[in-house]
């Protein structure tokens, strides 16, 4: 179940179309003091990356740290990204249209932090990194849907 304060926070950010440094401090210092509690909260925050066009760079740092902590250390088996976690996380980060540069960064950070990761998630993270680099070079936030990594589709 999603924290009601987090839901209200995300609704406000989407309505305003921006997420500033004060919002990042509020999120870290009051709303998610204990981190992400469930996959739905992680999904909501990952979706916020797609929705808020004007986000303070500190949001990327916070979101990366929160998702890595939850996926690697909060999910079971602790320290490992198994096939179930991999499918969920790749679907959330990819969101059907390909990962944003921040989502690619999160995927790589998860692989680096985990003691071991599902091979398909490693492939997803590497493909996401390549697509994010291509998207950034082209001046877009997201990779092209037609070339989105399909490593976990099988």
N, C-alpha and C positions, 0 to 999 in steps of 0.2 A: 504494500500500500504506500502510495506516495505521500510524503510529508506535505501537509496543507500549505505551510509557509513557502515551500519550494514551488508548489503549483502556482500560488499567487505571484511569487517572484517572477517565474517564467512568463506568466500571462502579462505582467506589467512590461517586461522587457520586450516581448513580441509587439505589444501595442505601441511602445515608444520607438521601437526600431533601433535601439542603441543600448549598449551595455558599457557603462563607464567604470572607472577605477573605484568609485564609491560603491557601485553595485557588486564588484568583485570582493571588496572588503566585507560587505554585508553577507554575501553568500558564504564566504570562508569563515567569518567570525561569529555569525549568528545562526544562519539557516542550516549549514552543513558542518557544524563544529565537529561532529563525530564521523564525518564522511558520508559516503553514499550508503544507504541502507538496503537497497534492492535494485534489481535490474531495471525496473520501471523508472526509478530516479535517474539511473545512468542513461537510459534511453532518452529521457526528457532533456537532460543536459546536453547530450550529444545532438539532439534535434535543435536545441537552442543555438548551437554553432551554425547550423544551416539557416536559421530564421533571422538572427540578428546580424544585419549587414555591417553595422558599425560597433565592433567589440574592442574593448581595451585589450592590448596584448597580454596583460596579466590574466585575463580570462583563459587564454590558451594554456598558460602554465598551470593554473588551478585545475582546469578540467582534465588535463593530462595526468596530473598527480592524483586526482580523485578517482578517475577511471582505472588507472594502473593499480592503485591501492585496493580498490574494490575487486577488480577482475582477478588479480594475482593473489592477493592476501585475504580477501573477504569471501570469495567463492571457494567451494570444495571441489577437488582436492587443493588444499592450500599450497601455493607456490607453483602450481601447474595450470597450463591452459589445455584442458582436455578437449575432445571433439565437441561436446555439448556447449562449453563456454565459447569455444572458437566459432561455432555456428551462430550463436546469439550475438557475439561481439562483432563479427564480420557483417552480419545483417544490419546491425545498428549503425556501425561506422560507414557502411556502404550505402545504406538507405535506398537501394534500387537504382540510384543515379550516379553512383560512384562516390568515393570519399572526398571530403574537402581536404585541403592541406593539413588542417588541424587533426582531422580523423586519421590521416596517414601517419602523422606524428604520434598520435595515441597508439595506433597499432604497433608501430616500431618500438615504442617505449614499453609496451606490454611484453613483447617478445624479449626485449633486453632485460627486463626485470624478472621475468619468470625463470624458474629453474629449468623448465622444459616446456615446450609449446607444441601443440598439434601441428603436424607438417603442413596441413592445408592453411592454417592460420599464418604460419610463417610465409607461405607463398602469397597469401592475401596481403600481408604487411609489405612485402617487397614490391608487389604489383601496385599497391596503393601509393607507395613512395614514388614509384616511377610516374604514375598517373598524376599525382599531385605536383610533381616537378614540371610535367608537361603543361598542366593547367596553369600553374604560376607563370610559366614562360609565355603562355598565351594570354595572360591577363585575366583569367577567369578563376572563380572560387572553387569550382567543382570540375571533376574530370567528365569527359563526354560519356553519356549513358551507353553508347554503343561499345565503348572500349572499357567499361567498368570491369574490375576483376571478378571473374566467375569461379575462382578457386574453390569455393565452398558450395557451389551449386549442386554438385553431385551427391 
